[in-house]
């Protein structure tokens, strides 16, 4: 039972770690098209 509890938090940390960089990439990707769209707009 102790092993199962230890695996639960570990599995949650795994998806949380890759989710953090994914969010950063989404922000950078959103910023990229935004700047590109604004560049041709001007």
N, CA, C and O atoms as a Tinker XYZ file with bonds, in Angstrom:
   168  protein
     1  N      0.860000   -1.211000    0.000000    73     2
     2  CA     0.000000    0.000000    0.000000    64     1     3
     3  C      0.886000    1.246000    0.000000    63     2     4     5
     4  O      0.564000    2.246000   -0.642000    81     3
     5  N      1.959000    1.179000    0.697000    73     3     6
     6  CA     2.861000    2.359000    0.750000    64     5     7
     7  C      3.458000    2.617000   -0.641000    63     6     8     9
     8  O      3.669000    3.757000   -1.053000    81     7
     9  N      3.715000    1.531000   -1.329000    73     7    10
    10  CA     4.328000    1.675000   -2.673000    64     9    11
    11  C      3.325000    2.340000   -3.628000    63    10    12    13
    12  O      3.679000    3.160000   -4.475000    81    11
    13  N      2.085000    1.951000   -3.453000    73    11    14
    14  CA     1.046000    2.510000   -4.353000    64    13    15
    15  C      0.911000    4.023000   -4.101000    63    14    16    17
    16  O      0.730000    4.811000   -5.028000    81    15
    17  N      1.003000    4.388000   -2.852000    73    15    18
    18  CA     0.860000    5.828000   -2.523000    64    17    19
    19  C      2.070000    6.597000   -3.055000    63    18    20    21
    20  O      1.957000    7.752000   -3.466000    81    19
    21  N      3.184000    5.959000   -3.041000    73    19    22
    22  CA     4.409000    6.651000   -3.517000    64    21    23
    23  C      4.360000    6.789000   -5.043000    63    22    24    25
    24  O      4.887000    7.737000   -5.625000    81    23
    25  N      3.716000    5.818000   -5.654000    73    23    26
    26  CA     3.648000    5.848000   -7.137000    64    25    27
    27  C      2.632000    6.907000   -7.593000    63    26    28    29
    28  O      2.756000    7.492000   -8.669000    81    27
    29  N      1.649000    7.126000   -6.757000    73    27    30
    30  CA     0.584000    8.090000   -7.122000    64    29    31
    31  C      1.180000    9.500000   -7.287000    63    30    32    33
    32  O      0.960000   10.139000   -8.316000    81    31
    33  N      1.909000    9.979000   -6.316000    73    31    34
    34  CA     2.491000   11.333000   -6.399000    64    33    35
    35  C      3.568000   11.396000   -7.473000    63    34    36    37
    36  O      3.759000   12.433000   -8.109000    81    35
    37  N      4.257000   10.308000   -7.670000    73    35    38
    38  CA     5.343000   10.302000   -8.686000    64    37    39
    39  C      4.736000   10.431000  -10.080000    63    38    40    41
    40  O      5.265000   11.125000  -10.948000    81    39
    41  N      3.618000    9.747000  -10.267000    73    39    42
    42  CA     2.976000    9.798000  -11.610000    64    41    43
    43  C      2.416000   11.206000  -11.841000    63    42    44    45
    44  O      2.398000   11.705000  -12.967000    81    43
    45  N      1.974000   11.817000  -10.784000    73    43    46
    46  CA     1.403000   13.178000  -10.925000    64    45    47
    47  C      2.527000   14.166000  -11.234000    63    46    48    49
    48  O      2.320000   15.149000  -11.946000    81    47
    49  N      3.681000   13.907000  -10.712000    73    47    50
    50  CA     4.818000   14.829000  -10.948000    64    49    51
    51  C      5.301000   14.688000  -12.391000    63    50    52    53
    52  O      5.779000   15.648000  -12.994000    81    51
    53  N      5.171000   13.489000  -12.927000    73    51    54
    54  CA     5.649000   13.253000  -14.313000    64    53    55
    55  C      4.838000   14.091000  -15.311000    63    54    56    57
    56  O      5.416000   14.789000  -16.143000    81    55
    57  N      3.526000   14.025000  -15.233000    73    55    58
    58  CA     2.680000   14.789000  -16.171000    64    57    59
    59  C      2.769000   16.281000  -15.887000    63    58    60    61
    60  O      2.572000   17.101000  -16.784000    81    59
    61  N      3.058000   16.624000  -14.672000    73    59    62
    62  CA     3.147000   18.060000  -14.306000    64    61    63
    63  C      4.433000   18.653000  -14.886000    63    62    64    65
    64  O      4.463000   19.813000  -15.296000    81    63
    65  N      5.476000   17.857000  -14.915000    73    63    66
    66  CA     6.773000   18.387000  -15.426000    64    65    67
    67  C      6.673000   18.695000  -16.935000    63    66    68    69
    68  O      7.079000   19.773000  -17.369000    81    67
    69  N      6.152000   17.782000  -17.712000    73    67    70
    70  CA     6.062000   18.000000  -19.168000    64    69    71
    71  C      4.983000   19.036000  -19.482000    63    70    72    73
    72  O      5.010000   19.681000  -20.531000    81    71
    73  N      4.043000   19.183000  -18.565000    73    71    74
    74  CA     2.959000   20.154000  -18.805000    64    73    75
    75  C      3.530000   21.576000  -18.661000    63    74    76    77
    76  O      3.088000   22.503000  -19.340000    81    75
    77  N      4.489000   21.728000  -17.791000    73    75    78
    78  CA     5.060000   23.083000  -17.565000    64    77    79
    79  C      5.750000   23.605000  -18.838000    63    78    80    81
    80  O      5.512000   24.740000  -19.252000    81    79
    81  N      6.589000   22.791000  -19.444000    73    79    82
    82  CA     7.303000   23.231000  -20.655000    64    81    83
    83  C      6.320000   23.392000  -21.820000    63    82    84    85
    84  O      6.502000   24.233000  -22.700000    81    83
    85  N      5.300000   22.581000  -21.796000    73    83    86
    86  CA     4.303000   22.642000  -22.895000    64    85    87
    87  C      3.603000   24.007000  -22.833000    63    86    88    89
    88  O      3.317000   24.627000  -23.858000    81    87
    89  N      3.345000   24.438000  -21.639000    73    87    90
    90  CA     2.638000   25.731000  -21.453000    64    89    91
    91  C      3.571000   26.838000  -21.945000    63    90    92    93
    92  O      3.132000   27.799000  -22.577000    81    91
    93  N      4.802000   26.697000  -21.661000    73    91    94
    94  CA     5.781000   27.749000  -22.055000    64    93    95
    95  C      5.853000   27.739000  -23.591000    63    94    96    97
    96  O      5.897000   28.797000  -24.218000    81    95
    97  N      5.865000   26.597000  -24.163000    73    95    98
    98  CA     5.965000   26.514000  -25.644000    64    97    99
    99  C      4.710000   27.122000  -26.273000    63    98   100   101
   100  O      4.779000   27.800000  -27.298000    81    99
   101  N      3.581000   26.870000  -25.648000    73    99   102
   102  CA     2.308000   27.405000  -26.191000    64   101   103
   103  C      2.348000   28.933000  -26.115000    63   102   104   105
   104  O      1.870000   29.626000  -27.012000    81   103
   105  N      2.920000   29.433000  -25.041000    73   103   106
   106  CA     2.993000   30.903000  -24.885000    64   105   107
   107  C      3.952000   31.475000  -25.936000    63   106   108   109
   108  O      3.692000   32.523000  -26.527000    81   107
   109  N      5.027000   30.790000  -26.149000    73   107   110
   110  CA     6.039000   31.273000  -27.122000    64   109   111
   111  C      5.448000   31.154000  -28.536000    63   110   112   113
   112  O      5.670000   32.017000  -29.385000    81   111
   113  N      4.713000   30.099000  -28.768000    73   111   114
   114  CA     4.122000   29.903000  -30.117000    64   113   115
   115  C      3.046000   30.974000  -30.345000    63   114   116   117
   116  O      2.900000   31.501000  -31.447000    81   115
   117  N      2.322000   31.272000  -29.310000    73   115   118
   118  CA     1.256000   32.292000  -29.439000    64   117   119
   119  C      1.908000   33.665000  -29.654000    63   118   120   121
   120  O      1.386000   34.507000  -30.384000    81   119
   121  N      3.014000   33.862000  -29.028000    73   119   122
   122  CA     3.707000   35.163000  -29.159000    64   121   123
   123  C      4.327000   35.274000  -30.557000    63   122   124   125
   124  O      4.424000   36.362000  -31.126000    81   123
   125  N      4.733000   34.152000  -31.080000    73   123   126
   126  CA     5.413000   34.174000  -32.413000    64   125   127
   127  C      4.429000   34.603000  -33.512000    63   126   128   129
   128  O      4.736000   35.506000  -34.290000    81   127
   129  N      3.287000   33.985000  -33.583000    73   127   130
   130  CA     2.319000   34.329000  -34.638000    64   129   131
   131  C      1.749000   35.723000  -34.401000    63   130   132   133
   132  O      1.363000   36.419000  -35.340000    81   131
   133  N      1.703000   36.114000  -33.146000    73   131   134
   134  CA     1.164000   37.448000  -32.822000    64   133   135
   135  C      2.114000   38.519000  -33.369000    63   134   136   137
   136  O      1.682000   39.506000  -33.965000    81   135
   137  N      3.385000   38.307000  -33.160000    73   135   138
   138  CA     4.366000   39.319000  -33.629000    64   137   139
   139  C      4.414000   39.301000  -35.164000    63   138   140   141
   140  O      4.560000   40.343000  -35.802000    81   139
   141  N      4.292000   38.149000  -35.719000    73   139   142
   142  CA     4.369000   38.033000  -37.195000    64   141   143
   143  C      3.130000   38.679000  -37.822000    63   142   144   145
   144  O      3.202000   39.310000  -38.877000    81   143
   145  N      2.011000   38.507000  -37.152000    73   143   146
   146  CA     0.762000   39.080000  -37.697000    64   145   147
   147  C      0.823000   40.612000  -37.548000    63   146   148   149
   148  O      0.326000   41.352000  -38.398000    81   147
   149  N      1.422000   41.051000  -36.485000    73   147   150
   150  CA     1.493000   42.509000  -36.258000    64   149   151
   151  C      2.513000   43.127000  -37.217000    63   150   152   153
   152  O      2.369000   44.280000  -37.624000    81   151
   153  N      3.501000   42.387000  -37.561000    73   151   154
   154  CA     4.547000   42.936000  -38.456000    64   153   155
   155  C      3.964000   43.272000  -39.843000    63   154   156   157
   156  O      4.195000   44.367000  -40.356000    81   155
   157  N      3.231000   42.363000  -40.435000    73   155   158
   158  CA     2.659000   42.620000  -41.768000    64   157   159
   159  C      1.497000   43.611000  -41.665000    63   158   160   161
   160  O      1.153000   44.287000  -42.635000    81   159
   161  N      0.909000   43.682000  -40.489000    73   159   162
   162  CA    -0.229000   44.605000  -40.293000    64   161   163
   163  C      0.272000   46.056000  -40.415000    63   162   164   165
   164  O     -0.389000   46.907000  -41.011000    81   163
   165  N      1.415000   46.307000  -39.856000    73   163   166
   166  CA     1.967000   47.681000  -39.908000    64   165   167
   167  C      2.422000   47.955000  -41.331000    63   166   168
   168  O      2.920000   49.042000  -41.621000    81   167
